[in-house]
Amino acid sequence: MKKCNNCNNFINDEAEFCPFCGKKQEGQVETPQANFLSNQNANNMGVSAPIAATPEPQVNGEQAASEVTNTYSNQVQNPAPANPQPAYGNQDEQRVNNNQNQKKKPIVPIVIVLVLIAAIAYIVIKKPFSQKEELSNFSSDKIIRVLNNGKFGYINLEGKVIVEPKYEYASDFNGNYAAILDNKEIIDTKGNVVRKYENEIEIESETGNWIIDGRLYDKSLKPLTQEGIKVSKKSSLLIKQHYLKWESADGKKAGIMTKDGKITYTADLQDGDYFDYTQSDVRSSYLTERYCIVRVEDKRAIVSCDTGKVVYDFTDSRIEDEDNNIFEIHDSNYDFVKRIYAANDQIAYETTDENGRIDIYAKGYISIYDSKNYNYKYLDVNSKKFVNYSTIKKEEKIDKWEEYTKMKRQNNNGKIGIVKGEAVVVPYEWNEIEYIDLYVYKYLESKGKPYVIGRKDEKSYLINTKTGKSEREINTDYLSQKTESDFIAYADNDTDEEYFYNLVTGKQEKFPKDMVFWGANYYERYVRIETKDTYLYYNDECELIYTGQKNK
């Protein structure tokens, strides 16, 4: 680790820009691309190995809710003992990312790259994903942002230059438009300027909507909010933000809105009143509601982000988020008053037991640790009645791939197959079967290649779920999927040569020998590889379509 030469925070040795202050680091090659890396890119640099499924951890005699991984292996879970014991750990689901970056050959340490996008011109760009246009990023007329000598430009999938690299700072295309920060303008797919902006511009990552000078627009630049309402996005390193903040031009109203522009909460303000909100960090998969702490001047309340219902009225007391819609109330001296859990637009439970705790136990149930009697109680949140834990049925987490395809993996005498209803779709002959990321699977399905990955005899296979047959054998025991990309990567068992492979075209290419560490970035239908001196762009035919030089 090194220190930023401006703010003195510790940052990665390879960082060219400080993620805290945005300052370019001395002695680093200037690559503005760093400021536009999406979470997907940061998570997918280099060759990674998929994670095999592991048994759910045992917590107090009950299995903790654990997110199902994409790899299914033949492992036996130990039954829970009959009587649960008091637990002090969080019973929320434990996140497992099936795209952790590690290589089988050679072994590379798992590296978690956290990229905070600098506040240069107040823009954050992440590749958008919209349910309505979920396959649009795979379109044949896709436009690719390229970097050459420190300048951004655009090409198509054949490598034809659409806009020559000439911009210092520019976003990826969001639908048919891209933001050019140099001149505060938005261009179309032909490079024509379609509009200007004055101060701020941002692409909202979940919806692909634009926030331009405080107004919300959809992907096609159609306004979603009225004039006179200023919209802003709260930034947080730790909590994923699901809502937007808004305020009226006259300063008399402010509140919370969805990312599609629906106002859910409105606060009436006096002249100059301060307004803000803090969203509870909801981590449990059992929860669908979200509550927040609303602050108006020095008073605070707990409000439903979804309905705007005030469930704990404004008070001078301090309110702190304990995660999962659990809050602590403190008096003016910061002494503990009580702990509350919000659900169904009301206070579902509250306690004055400072040393106790509340945990999400199952869908519709919480566990309550009583520190005075050293025992646990279980509350049905809907009826507000205590129940015996043995009567609570923990719902299995629904796998989105299985929900969509109506298929699921199944073990038969130690071998894995896939069934659809009573029918066996993929025969029981595999040691492991790994689902393809659902977003990518839908694209593969549209191309007649609805694959899953099978493993046996230290080799990997692409299995067509419609025919149940293997269509490609790959000499590796690890195929590394890349989030939201139709590319995979692997290292050959015999030669240790490393390749990137396209699931649709069946084409592959070796990684360049001079590729820098974390130098591969995977997208829909193309790959960008960074070497010591260049940026190399390959399309889904694994053809080199553009070479950009690094800024000397």
Number of C-alpha atoms within 10 A of each C-alpha: 10 12 14 24 13 14 12 12 14 14 17 15 10 12 17 23 26 26 22 18 17 18 17 19 17 12 7 12 15 18 20 19 18 18 24 21 21 18 17 18 22 19 24 26 24 25 32 28 24 23 20 15 19 16 13 17 16 16 18 17 16 21 18 19 25 20 20 21 18 21 19 21 22 18 11 8 12 11 10 13 12 9 11 15 14 17 15 12 9 14 24 20 19 17 14 14 14 22 19 22 26 21 22 20 19 12 11 14 11 12 13 11 15 13 21 22 22 19 14 13 14 12 21 20 24 21 24 21 19 15 10 8 10 14 16 16 23 17 11 11 12 19 24 22 19 25 28 20 17 21 22 24 22 23 20 19 22 18 18 12 16 16 18 15 20 16 19 18 21 30 26 23 22 24 21 14 21 21 27 21 21 12 14 16 18 21 17 16 19 12 15 12 15 10 12 14 15 10 12 16 25 23 26 26 19 15 16 23 26 25 23 22 15 21 21 29 20 20 19 13 16 11 17 17 19 11 12 12 18 19 24 21 16 15 10 9 9 7 14 14 17 14 21 21 20 25 21 15 12 11 16 14 18 25 22 28 22 15 24 17 21 14 21 16 21 14 16 13 17 12 10 10 15 14 22 16 21 16 24 23 19 20 17 23 19 20 15 11 16 20 31 25 24 26 20 18 14 13 16 22 20 30 25 26 27 20 15 20 17 19 18 17 12 17 15 13 18 20 22 18 19 16 17 25 25 25 23 19 18 17 14 9 8 11 12 15 15 16 23 20 23 24 21 13 19 15 15 18 17 15 16 13 15 14 9 17 19 25 21 26 24 23 17 18 24 21 20 20 21 18 14 9 7 10 14 18 15 23 22 18 19 11 10 13 10 14 13 10 17 11 7 16 10 16 10 11 13 11 14 11 18 14 10 10 13 11 18 18 22 20 19 12 9 14 17 23 21 21 19 14 10 6 9 16 20 27 15 18 17 22 18 22 28 24 19 21 19 17 17 24 22 20 21 17 15 11 11 12 20 21 26 20 22 26 24 15 10 12 16 23 23 22 22 20 20 13 11 16 15 17 13 14 13 17 18 21 21 25 29 27 28 30 23 21 25 27 27 19 25 28 26 18 17 9 9 13 14 20 16 23 21 21 22 19 14 13 14 18 16 14 18 13 9 12 18 15 13 19 18 23 21 27 22 23 24 24 23 22 21 24 19 12 14 18 21 21 24 21 21 23 19 21 17 17 17 22 18 19 18 19 14 9
